[in-house]
Amino acid sequence: MARARCFAVLALAAVTLVACGGGDSTPADTTAQPNLDPPVRYTTEWTAPDGIDLLGRTGELVRASVESGDYALAFGVGKFADFPQFPGYLEAIGAPSESNSRYTPYYYARSPEKPDTNEWAQYYHLARVTTDGKNIDATVCGYGLGDNPAKNYNLSPIKDAIHVQLSTTADSPGLPGIPDADPAASDPRAHFLPSWNVFGDWKIDGMVHAAYSDNGAVAEPCFDWWAAQFPTFVRTEPSPYLYPPEGYVFPTLPADHLQYPEWIGPADPS
């Protein structure tokens, strides 16, 4: 999967419609289109074990919850002009919050003082998920790589695990968006932010992060995946976290870090 994904600022100009009549031209109302490719410098790449569908509706909702939360942590919720909010995120969490409480999803809607301009490659693994059609309970495991080994503090130890919970009162969970069928090629229709409200009627009930809450139970399902990514790291029972060996040189992000799956477009119900 050598697909480089470089996000540039996409300036979407509003189109002025001119109606002609009697020699006079009257401009119609214009609506500014949101910038779906804000100048972020990070990508998010997802994987899942056999039997878990990243591209299905359940996987899509978990991905949207985590990605929108990360985006809000880095850029706030509509706080900076160049970084519009992730569509539907504010409605999904219910309200923004300035609270620093790290035990609720509202922590992911706090307002940073300035945009996060770090270059970063974030890797997530949907390790566990259950759903009955109206409730979703999932564990997401992750780690990130920056451009400076000294800043890759989240690898010492690895504790990037998130317990995600969503619910809906709707009769149908909704349809997933257009699937990103080729992880090795970038779809020209894709954007960094989805062009539609991925959440629909779903609400984010909880996003508890092991790194923030120091809740080892959240991280337990992630141990095997972390160990596969960093086989030299050591686990000290009963801690679910992995620690680098002495003298370990932290890796940096690869030149071809990926955005996968991409947000291509909403489902076509026809």
C-alpha positions in Angstrom: 0.0 0.0 0.0 2.3 2.7 -1.2 -0.3 5.4 -1.6 0.9 8.9 -0.5 -1.9 11.1 0.6 -1.0 14.8 0.7 -3.7 17.2 1.8 -3.5 20.7 0.4 -5.9 23.6 1.0 -8.7 23.4 -1.5 -10.3 26.7 -2.1 -13.9 26.2 -3.0 -15.3 29.4 -4.5 -19.0 30.1 -4.2 -20.6 30.3 -7.7 -22.6 33.4 -8.5 -25.6 32.8 -10.6 -26.6 35.7 -12.7 -30.2 36.1 -13.9 -30.7 38.3 -16.9 -33.9 40.2 -17.5 -34.7 43.7 -18.9 -31.0 44.5 -19.3 -30.4 44.2 -15.5 -28.4 41.5 -13.8 -29.3 40.5 -10.3 -26.9 38.1 -8.4 -28.7 35.2 -6.7 -27.9 34.2 -3.1 -24.7 32.3 -2.7 -23.8 29.7 -0.2 -20.1 29.2 0.7 -19.1 25.6 0.5 -17.1 24.2 3.4 -13.4 23.4 2.8 -13.4 19.6 2.9 -9.6 19.5 2.6 -8.3 21.7 5.5 -4.5 22.1 5.7 -3.9 19.2 8.2 -0.5 17.5 8.3 -1.6 14.1 9.5 -3.2 10.9 8.1 -5.2 8.1 9.7 -4.8 4.5 8.5 -7.2 1.8 9.7 -7.0 -2.0 9.9 -9.2 -4.7 11.4 -9.0 -8.4 12.1 -10.8 -10.9 9.9 -14.5 -10.8 10.6 -14.7 -7.0 11.3 -15.8 -4.9 8.3 -14.2 -1.4 8.4 -16.3 -0.3 5.5 -19.7 -1.5 6.8 -22.0 0.9 8.7 -20.8 -0.2 12.1 -17.1 0.2 11.3 -17.8 3.5 9.5 -19.5 4.9 12.6 -16.6 3.9 14.9 -14.1 5.3 12.5 -16.0 8.6 12.2 -16.2 8.9 16.0 -12.5 8.5 16.5 -11.4 10.6 13.5 -13.8 13.4 14.4 -12.6 13.3 18.0 -9.0 13.5 17.0 -9.8 16.4 14.6 -11.7 18.3 17.3 -8.8 17.8 19.7 -6.4 19.3 17.1 -8.5 22.1 15.7 -11.5 22.6 17.9 -15.1 22.6 16.7 -15.4 25.3 14.1 -12.9 27.5 16.0 -10.5 28.2 13.2 -11.6 29.4 9.8 -9.4 27.1 7.8 -10.6 24.1 9.8 -14.4 23.6 9.6 -15.9 21.1 11.9 -16.3 17.5 11.0 -19.9 17.3 9.6 -22.3 16.0 12.2 -19.8 15.7 15.0 -21.3 18.4 17.2 -24.7 16.9 17.0 -23.3 13.4 17.7 -21.7 14.4 21.0 -24.6 16.7 22.0 -22.6 19.9 22.9 -19.1 21.4 22.9 -17.3 21.7 26.2 -14.4 23.5 27.7 -14.1 20.8 30.3 -10.8 18.9 30.6 -12.6 15.8 31.9 -11.1 12.9 30.0 -13.8 10.4 30.9 -16.5 11.6 28.5 -16.7 12.3 24.7 -16.9 16.0 25.6 -13.2 16.0 26.2 -12.9 15.6 22.4 -14.6 18.9 21.8 -12.5 21.2 23.9 -10.9 24.2 22.1 -7.2 24.2 21.6 -5.4 27.6 21.7 -4.0 27.1 18.2 -4.2 24.5 15.4 -2.0 21.5 15.6 0.5 21.8 12.8 2.5 18.6 13.6 3.1 16.1 10.8 1.8 12.8 12.0 0.8 9.3 10.9 -1.9 7.8 13.1 -2.5 4.0 12.9 -5.8 2.5 14.3 -7.0 -1.0 14.6 -10.6 -1.8 15.3 -9.9 -4.7 17.6 -13.4 -5.5 18.9 -16.9 -4.4 18.1 -20.4 -5.5 19.0 -23.8 -4.1 17.8 -27.5 -4.9 18.1 -28.4 -2.4 15.4 -29.2 0.4 18.0 -26.0 0.2 20.1 -22.4 -0.1 19.2 -19.6 -1.0 21.7 -16.0 -1.0 20.3 -12.4 -1.0 21.3 -9.9 0.9 19.0 -6.2 0.4 19.4 -3.7 2.8 18.0 -0.3 4.4 18.0 1.2 7.4 16.1 4.5 8.3 14.5 5.8 11.8 14.2 8.7 13.3 12.3 10.9 13.6 15.4 11.8 10.4 17.4 12.0 12.5 20.5 8.3 13.5 20.2 7.0 10.0 19.8 6.1 9.9 23.5 3.0 7.9 22.9 5.2 4.8 22.4 6.6 4.9 25.9 4.5 3.1 26.9 1.9 2.3 24.2 -1.5 3.0 25.7 -3.5 4.5 22.8 -6.7 2.6 23.3 -10.2 4.0 23.0 -13.5 2.5 24.2 -16.2 3.9 21.8 -19.9 3.7 22.4 -22.7 4.9 20.2 -26.5 4.6 20.1 -29.5 5.5 18.0 -33.3 5.5 18.4 -33.8 5.2 14.6 -35.3 2.1 13.1 -32.5 1.7 10.7 -28.7 2.1 11.3 -28.4 3.8 7.9 -26.3 3.0 4.9 -22.5 3.2 4.8 -20.8 5.6 2.4 -19.1 4.7 -0.8 -16.5 2.1 0.1 -12.8 2.8 -0.4 -12.2 -0.4 -2.3 -8.6 0.1 -3.2 -6.2 1.0 -0.4 -3.3 1.3 -2.9 -4.9 4.1 -4.9 -6.3 7.5 -4.0 -9.9 8.1 -5.1 -10.3 11.5 -6.9 -13.7 11.9 -5.2 -12.3 11.6 -1.7 -11.7 14.4 0.8 -10.1 14.6 4.3 -13.5 15.5 5.8 -16.7 13.7 4.6 -19.1 15.8 2.6 -22.0 14.4 4.5 -23.1 13.8 8.1 -21.7 10.2 8.5 -23.4 9.9 12.0 -27.0 10.5 10.8 -29.2 9.8 13.8 -26.4 8.2 15.9 -25.1 9.7 19.1 -21.6 9.2 20.6 -22.3 8.1 24.2 -18.7 7.6 25.2 -15.1 7.8 24.1 -12.9 6.8 27.0 -9.2 6.9 26.2 -6.8 4.6 28.2 -4.0 7.1 27.9 -6.1 9.9 29.4 -8.1 7.9 32.0 -5.4 5.3 32.9 -8.0 2.7 32.6 -6.2 -0.6 31.9 -9.4 -2.4 31.1 -9.8 -0.3 28.0 -6.4 -1.3 26.7 -6.6 -5.0 27.4 -8.1 -6.0 24.0 -5.2 -4.1 22.3 -2.2 -6.1 23.7 -1.9 -8.7 20.9 -2.1 -6.1 18.2 0.4 -3.8 19.9 2.8 -6.7 20.4 2.6 -7.6 16.7 3.6 -4.1 15.8 6.4 -3.7 18.3 7.6 -7.3 19.1 10.6 -6.1 21.2 8.4 -4.1 23.6 7.9 -5.6 27.0 4.7 -6.0 29.1 5.0 -6.1 32.9 2.0 -7.8 34.4 -0.6 -6.9 35.3 -0.2 -3.7 33.2 -1.8 -4.0 29.7 0.7 -1.5 28.4 3.8 -2.2 26.4 7.1 -0.5 27.2 10.1 -0.1 24.8 13.4 -1.8 25.7 16.3 0.3 27.0 18.0 2.1 24.3 15.1 1.7 21.8 15.3 4.2 18.9 11.7 5.4 18.1 10.6 5.2 14.5 9.4 8.2 12.6 6.5 8.4 10.1 7.0 6.9 6.7 7.1 9.1 3.6 4.1 7.3 2.2 1.8 7.4 5.2 -1.7 6.8 4.1 -5.3 7.9 4.6 -7.4 4.8 4.6 -10.3 4.4 4.2 -10.9 7.7 2.5 -14.2 9.6 2.8 -15.5 9.4 -0.8 -19.2 10.1 -0.6 -22.5 9.1 0.9 -24.3 6.0 -0.1 -26.6 6.0 -3.2 -29.8 4.4 -1.9 -30.9 3.8 -5.5 
